[in-house]
Amino acid sequence: MSLSVITTAFISGGTPSTKEAAFWGGEVPWTTSSPISKDAVLLKSPERFITREGLEQSATKLVPLGGLLVATRLGVGKAVVTDLPIAISQDLTGLVLNSDRADALFVAYQFKAQRIQRYLQSCSRGTTIQGISRFDVERIEIWLPPLGDQKAIADVLQTVDRANEVRQRELRLERERKAALIQSLFLYGSRAELCKQTAVGQIPVSWEVIELGALITVGPQNGIYKPLSLYGDGTPIIRIDDFDNDGRLVSRDLKRVRLSSDETVLYELEPGDVLVNRVNSLSHLGKTILVADFPDHTVFESNMMRFKVDASRIVPEYLVGYFLTARCRAYIRGRAKRAVAQSSINQGDVRSILIPLPSLDEQIKIVSLLGACERKLEKLAQEIALLDELKQAAIEESMLGRLATIPLLRKEEKL
């Protein structure tokens, strides 16, 4: 049935004038669609607060506790149940559902189904800001089993969400732990040695300081530039968005570009290559990744440079770990040539980076400690991905009536 059949009220929103200080900073919760995640089903806190005057003197209206908020502009299709009465902006439409027929959480989960998302995207219109109308929302076809089944399905999906939230917290904490470990290891080492002050700051007494250029055996070499018209098929090319600030490859689906065979040979990456981002916003400048398991014949784009180091003197993973430290990043930012939107470093800047260099045994120990953290991060990320897949599969199955609810209802009765 259409959503309009189970909805008793549709509530539009608005934004009090930001020029009127008397409209803001009051006690009335207010939100836009911006802080709402596409995966969320509950809204527990507002984006801002407005005054009663702001509520009364603008187009915004209050959606009651338990109402459904649907993003109809900016993030079309996001849907959450509000855990508090809240005023909304023009980005959102509020729905008050007939609680005798529909469970709001079940309906919010149903908005995550691919069928509904495809429908909403097909309705989106507008050049600068994509949006849908209230009438598009009214026409959404909702699958509505008995109310008890709806609640049971929503409970199951919330259980998956709670498990996912636990893993997400663990992932954040482990990332913080790794960041702290990186800073500690490159200041104190792994052996509790006495420390000394050097040109790079404090390091263990047995370590030396050496310019990176003295450790480089091949390069640095800047990547290849090709216009967008040549992208689409051809040779895989890694770009700065394909890896993050922690040295992880975040995209396996690399873009492709048409190159000559000579260009492919000249810019092809090999295991052991170190890639450094040389042109970017200041906060991302110097992002570094070690080439390990990229697809065959992958090349790299022009806003990066690559080089190889002498593995008999420095372990490549150790070097990449040092590039993750606040100390190394501060050095890179200090050498950056700044433009309006982007900053850059050159090959000479990279060659001049001072590296704190322990023995190979100590480097291997540090790499091992960081590797243990990274493996835990990867395991947590895999668990989160599996939970996401489980949740989406459960949503799709339940919305087609294929998720058995009788066992779930019996379990509820026992509780």
C-alpha positions as CSV (number, residue, x, y, z in Angstrom):
1,M,0.0,0.0,0.0
2,S,1.1,3.6,-0.5
3,L,2.7,5.4,2.4
4,S,-0.1,8.0,2.4
5,V,-2.6,5.3,3.6
6,I,-0.8,4.8,6.9
7,T,0.2,8.5,7.5
8,T,-2.1,10.8,9.5
9,A,0.0,14.0,8.9
10,F,2.7,15.2,6.6
11,I,4.8,18.1,8.2
12,S,6.9,20.5,6.1
13,G,9.9,22.3,7.5
14,G,11.8,25.6,7.3
15,T,14.8,27.5,8.7
16,P,14.5,30.6,10.9
17,S,16.4,33.5,9.6
18,T,20.1,33.2,10.6
19,K,20.2,37.0,10.7
20,E,17.9,37.1,13.7
21,A,19.8,36.2,16.8
22,A,16.6,36.0,18.8
23,F,15.6,33.0,16.8
24,W,18.6,30.8,17.8
25,G,20.0,29.3,21.0
26,G,16.7,28.5,22.6
27,E,15.3,25.3,23.9
28,V,13.5,23.9,20.8
29,P,15.4,21.1,19.1
30,W,15.9,21.7,15.3
31,T,17.7,19.8,12.5
32,T,18.5,19.7,8.9
33,S,19.1,16.4,6.9
34,S,22.9,17.0,7.1
35,P,23.7,15.2,10.4
36,I,21.5,12.2,9.5
37,S,23.4,9.2,8.3
38,K,22.0,7.2,5.4
39,D,22.3,4.0,7.6
40,A,20.6,5.6,10.7
41,V,17.1,4.8,11.8
42,L,16.9,6.8,15.0
43,L,17.6,10.5,15.6
44,K,18.5,11.0,19.2
45,S,19.9,14.6,19.3
46,P,19.3,17.8,17.4
47,E,21.7,19.6,15.1
48,R,20.9,23.0,16.8
49,F,18.4,24.7,19.0
50,I,16.0,27.5,18.2
51,T,13.8,29.7,20.3
52,R,10.0,29.6,20.6
53,E,10.0,32.9,18.6
54,G,12.1,31.3,15.9
55,L,9.6,28.4,15.7
56,E,6.6,30.7,15.5
57,Q,8.1,33.3,13.2
58,S,9.3,30.9,10.5
59,A,8.1,28.0,8.3
60,T,9.7,25.3,10.5
61,K,7.3,23.0,12.4
62,L,7.6,20.5,15.2
63,V,7.5,16.8,14.4
64,P,6.3,14.8,17.5
65,L,8.2,12.2,19.3
66,G,8.2,9.0,17.3
67,G,7.6,10.8,14.0
68,L,9.3,9.7,10.8
69,L,11.7,12.2,9.2
70,V,12.4,11.8,5.5
71,A,15.1,13.7,3.6
72,T,13.4,15.2,0.6
73,R,16.4,17.5,-0.3
74,L,20.1,17.0,0.3
75,G,20.5,13.3,0.9
76,V,17.2,12.3,-0.6
77,G,15.8,9.1,0.9
78,K,17.4,9.2,4.4
79,A,14.8,8.2,6.9
80,V,14.9,8.2,10.7
81,V,12.5,8.0,13.7
82,T,12.9,11.0,16.0
83,D,13.5,10.2,19.6
84,L,12.3,13.7,20.7
85,P,9.9,16.3,19.5
86,I,11.9,18.3,16.9
87,A,11.5,21.2,14.5
88,I,12.8,20.5,11.0
89,S,14.3,22.4,8.0
90,Q,13.0,22.5,4.5
91,D,15.3,19.6,3.7
92,L,13.0,17.2,5.6
93,T,9.4,16.1,5.6
94,G,7.9,14.8,8.8
95,L,5.4,12.0,8.9
96,V,3.1,11.0,11.7
97,L,2.2,7.4,11.1
98,N,-0.9,5.6,12.3
99,S,0.6,3.6,15.2
100,D,-2.2,1.0,15.1
101,R,-1.2,0.0,11.6
102,A,2.5,0.8,11.2
103,D,5.7,0.6,13.4
104,A,7.8,3.7,12.6
105,L,11.1,1.9,13.0
106,F,10.0,-0.8,10.6
107,V,9.0,1.8,8.0
108,A,12.4,3.6,8.5
109,Y,14.2,0.4,7.8
110,Q,12.1,-0.2,4.8
111,F,13.4,3.1,3.4
112,K,16.9,1.3,3.2
113,A,15.5,-1.2,0.7
114,Q,16.9,-0.9,-2.8
115,R,13.5,-0.8,-4.4
116,I,12.5,2.3,-2.5
117,Q,15.9,4.0,-2.9
118,R,15.7,3.4,-6.7
119,Y,12.2,4.9,-6.8
120,L,13.3,8.0,-4.8
121,Q,16.3,8.5,-7.1
122,S,14.1,8.3,-10.1
123,C,11.9,11.0,-8.6
124,S,14.8,13.4,-7.8
125,R,14.8,16.6,-9.9
126,G,16.7,19.8,-9.8
127,T,20.0,21.1,-11.3
128,T,21.8,22.5,-8.3
129,I,20.0,20.7,-5.5
130,Q,18.3,17.4,-6.1
131,G,15.0,17.0,-4.4
132,I,11.7,15.2,-4.4
133,S,8.2,16.4,-3.5
134,R,5.9,15.4,-0.7
135,F,3.7,13.7,-3.3
136,D,6.6,11.5,-4.3
137,V,6.8,10.4,-0.6
138,E,3.1,9.8,-0.4
139,R,3.2,7.4,-3.4
140,I,5.9,5.2,-1.9
141,E,4.7,1.6,-1.8
142,I,5.2,0.1,1.6
143,W,5.0,-3.6,2.4
144,L,3.0,-3.9,5.7
145,P,2.8,-7.2,7.5
146,P,0.9,-7.5,10.8
147,L,2.0,-5.0,13.4
148,G,3.6,-7.8,15.6
149,D,5.7,-9.0,12.6
150,Q,6.8,-5.4,11.9
151,K,8.0,-5.0,15.5
152,A,9.8,-8.3,15.5
153,I,11.6,-7.5,12.2
154,A,12.6,-4.1,13.5
155,D,14.0,-5.6,16.7
156,V,16.1,-8.1,14.7
157,L,17.5,-5.2,12.5
158,Q,18.2,-3.1,15.6
159,T,20.1,-6.0,17.1
160,V,22.3,-6.1,14.0
161,D,22.7,-2.3,14.3
162,R,23.8,-2.5,17.9
163,A,26.4,-5.2,17.1
164,N,27.6,-2.9,14.3
165,E,27.9,0.1,16.7
166,V,30.0,-2.0,19.1
167,R,32.4,-2.9,16.3
168,Q,32.5,0.7,15.1
169,R,33.5,1.8,18.6
170,E,36.1,-0.9,18.8
171,L,37.4,0.2,15.4
172,R,37.7,3.9,16.5
173,L,39.5,2.9,19.7
174,E,41.9,0.6,17.8
175,R,42.7,3.4,15.4
176,E,43.4,5.7,18.3
177,R,45.6,3.0,19.9
178,K,47.5,2.6,16.7
179,A,48.0,6.4,16.3
180,A,49.3,6.6,19.9
181,L,51.5,3.6,19.4
182,I,53.0,5.1,16.2
183,Q,53.9,8.3,18.1
184,S,55.4,6.4,21.0
185,L,57.5,3.9,19.0
186,F,59.2,6.7,16.9
187,L,59.9,8.7,20.1
188,Y,61.1,5.9,22.4
189,G,61.5,2.7,20.3
190,S,60.4,-0.7,21.6
191,R,63.3,-1.4,24.0
192,A,63.0,1.3,26.7
193,E,66.4,2.9,25.8
194,L,67.7,6.2,27.1
195,C,66.8,9.0,24.7
196,K,68.7,11.9,23.1
197,Q,67.8,15.1,21.4
198,T,68.4,15.3,17.6
199,A,67.5,17.4,14.6
200,V,64.2,15.5,14.5
201,G,63.6,15.7,18.2
202,Q,63.8,12.9,20.8
203,I,64.9,9.4,19.7
204,P,66.6,6.5,21.4
205,V,70.4,6.9,21.9
206,S,71.3,4.0,19.6
207,W,69.4,5.4,16.6
208,E,70.9,7.7,14.0
209,V,69.3,10.4,11.8
210,I,69.7,10.3,8.1
211,E,68.2,12.1,5.1
212,L,65.7,10.0,3.1
213,G,67.6,10.8,-0.1
214,A,70.6,8.7,1.2
215,L,68.2,5.7,1.5
216,I,66.5,6.1,-1.9
217,T,67.8,3.8,-4.7
218,V,65.2,4.6,-7.4
219,G,63.4,7.9,-7.9
220,P,61.6,10.0,-6.8
221,Q,59.5,10.1,-10.0
222,N,56.4,12.0,-10.5
223,G,53.3,10.2,-11.9
224,I,51.6,10.6,-15.2
225,Y,49.0,13.2,-16.2
226,K,46.3,12.4,-18.6
227,P,43.1,14.4,-19.4
228,L,39.8,13.1,-18.2
229,S,38.8,12.3,-21.8
230,L,41.2,9.4,-21.7
231,Y,39.8,7.8,-18.6
232,G,37.3,5.0,-18.8
233,D,39.1,1.9,-19.9
234,G,42.7,0.8,-20.3
235,T,45.3,0.5,-17.5
236,P,44.4,0.7,-13.8
237,I,45.7,4.0,-12.2
238,I,45.9,4.8,-8.5
239,R,44.8,8.2,-7.5
240,I,45.0,10.1,-4.2
241,D,41.5,9.2,-3.2
242,D,42.3,5.5,-3.4
243,F,44.3,5.5,-0.2
244,D,43.8,7.2,3.1
245,N,45.9,9.2,5.6
246,D,46.8,6.0,7.4
247,G,48.4,4.3,4.5
248,R,45.5,2.0,3.6
249,L,44.2,1.3,0.2
250,V,40.5,2.1,0.5
251,S,39.4,1.4,-3.1
252,R,40.0,-1.8,-5.0
253,D,37.9,-0.5,-8.0
254,L,40.6,1.6,-9.5
255,K,39.9,4.0,-12.4
256,R,41.4,3.1,-15.8
257,V,43.2,5.3,-18.4
258,R,44.3,4.8,-21.9
259,L,48.1,4.7,-22.2
260,S,50.7,3.7,-24.7
261,S,52.8,0.6,-23.9
262,D,55.8,2.8,-23.3
263,E,53.9,4.9,-20.8
264,T,52.7,1.8,-19.0
265,V,56.2,0.5,-18.7
266,L,57.6,3.9,-17.5
267,Y,54.9,4.4,-14.8
268,E,54.1,0.9,-13.8
269,L,54.2,0.3,-10.0
270,E,56.1,-2.6,-8.5
271,P,55.9,-4.2,-5.0
272,G,58.1,-2.2,-2.7
273,D,57.5,1.1,-4.3
274,V,56.6,3.9,-1.9
275,L,54.0,6.4,-3.1
276,V,53.8,9.9,-1.6
277,N,51.0,12.4,-2.3
278,R,52.8,15.6,-3.5
279,V,49.8,17.9,-4.4
280,N,46.7,18.2,-2.2
281,S,45.1,20.1,0.5
282,L,47.5,20.7,3.4
283,S,45.9,18.2,5.7
284,H,46.3,15.4,3.1
285,L,49.7,16.4,1.7
286,G,52.3,13.7,2.2
287,K,49.8,10.8,2.4
288,T,51.9,7.6,1.9
289,I,51.3,4.0,0.9
290,L,53.5,1.0,0.2
291,V,52.8,-0.8,-3.0
292,A,52.1,-4.4,-2.2
293,D,49.2,-6.2,-3.9
294,F,47.9,-3.7,-6.5
295,P,46.6,-5.2,-9.8
296,D,49.1,-6.0,-12.5
297,H,50.3,-3.1,-14.7
298,T,48.9,-0.4,-12.3
299,V,50.3,3.1,-12.8
300,F,50.1,6.3,-10.7
301,E,48.8,9.7,-11.4
302,S,50.7,13.0,-11.5
303,N,49.9,14.4,-8.1
304,M,52.0,11.5,-6.5
305,M,55.7,10.6,-6.7
306,R,57.2,7.1,-6.1
307,F,60.5,5.8,-5.1
308,K,62.3,2.7,-3.8
309,V,64.5,2.5,-0.7
310,D,67.6,0.3,0.1
311,A,65.9,-2.5,2.0
312,S,69.3,-3.5,3.5
313,R,69.3,-0.3,5.5
314,I,65.6,0.6,6.0
315,V,62.5,-1.6,6.0
316,P,59.9,0.0,3.7
317,E,57.1,-0.6,6.1
318,Y,59.1,1.2,8.8
319,L,59.5,4.2,6.5
320,V,55.8,4.4,5.7
321,G,55.1,4.1,9.5
322,Y,57.3,7.1,10.1
323,F,55.4,9.1,7.4
324,L,52.3,8.6,9.6
325,T,53.8,10.4,12.6
326,A,52.8,13.9,13.6
327,R,56.5,14.8,13.4
328,C,57.0,13.8,9.8
329,R,53.7,15.4,8.8
330,A,54.6,18.6,10.5
331,Y,57.9,18.7,8.5
332,I,56.0,18.1,5.2
333,R,53.5,20.9,6.0
334,G,56.4,23.2,6.8
335,R,58.0,22.6,3.4
336,A,54.8,22.9,1.5
337,K,54.4,25.5,-1.3
338,R,50.9,26.9,-0.7
339,A,48.4,28.0,-3.4
340,V,44.8,29.1,-3.0
341,A,43.2,25.6,-2.8
342,Q,46.2,23.2,-2.8
343,S,49.7,22.8,-1.5
344,S,52.6,20.9,-2.9
345,I,56.0,19.4,-2.2
346,N,58.7,18.5,-4.7
347,Q,61.2,15.7,-5.0
348,G,63.9,17.7,-3.2
349,D,61.5,18.2,-0.2
350,V,61.0,14.4,0.0
351,R,64.7,13.6,-0.3
352,S,65.5,16.1,2.5
353,I,63.2,14.5,5.1
354,L,65.2,13.4,8.1
355,I,64.6,9.8,9.1
356,P,65.2,8.5,12.6
357,L,66.9,5.2,11.8
358,P,67.4,2.3,14.3
359,S,68.9,-1.1,13.6
360,L,67.1,-3.4,11.2
361,D,66.1,-5.6,14.1
362,E,64.4,-2.7,15.8
363,Q,62.8,-1.6,12.6
364,I,61.3,-5.1,12.2
365,K,60.1,-5.1,15.8
366,I,58.3,-1.8,15.3
367,V,56.8,-3.0,12.0
368,S,55.6,-6.1,13.8
369,L,53.9,-4.1,16.5
370,L,52.2,-1.8,14.0
371,G,51.3,-4.8,11.9
372,A,49.4,-6.5,14.8
373,C,47.3,-3.3,15.2
374,E,46.7,-3.1,11.5
375,R,45.5,-6.8,11.3
376,K,43.1,-6.1,14.2
377,L,41.8,-3.0,12.3
378,E,41.3,-5.1,9.1
379,K,39.5,-7.8,11.1
380,L,37.1,-5.3,12.6
381,A,36.5,-3.6,9.3
382,Q,35.7,-7.0,7.8
383,E,33.2,-7.8,10.6
384,I,31.6,-4.4,10.1
385,A,31.3,-5.1,6.3
386,L,29.7,-8.5,7.0
387,L,27.2,-6.9,9.5
388,D,26.3,-4.3,6.9
389,E,25.7,-7.1,4.3
390,L,23.6,-9.1,6.8
391,K,21.5,-6.0,7.6
392,Q,20.9,-5.2,4.0
393,A,20.1,-8.8,3.1
394,A,17.6,-8.9,6.1
395,I,16.0,-5.7,5.0
396,E,15.5,-6.9,1.4
397,E,14.2,-10.3,2.6
398,S,11.8,-8.8,5.1
399,M,10.4,-6.3,2.7
400,L,9.6,-9.1,0.3
401,G,7.9,-11.1,3.1
402,R,10.6,-13.8,3.1
403,L,12.0,-13.2,6.6
404,A,10.3,-15.7,9.0
405,T,8.9,-13.8,11.9
406,I,7.1,-16.5,13.9
407,P,10.3,-17.7,15.6
408,L,11.1,-14.1,16.4
409,L,7.7,-13.5,18.0
410,R,8.1,-16.7,20.1
411,K,11.5,-15.5,21.3
412,E,9.9,-12.2,22.3
413,E,7.2,-14.1,24.3
414,K,9.8,-16.1,26.2
415,L,11.6,-12.9,27.1
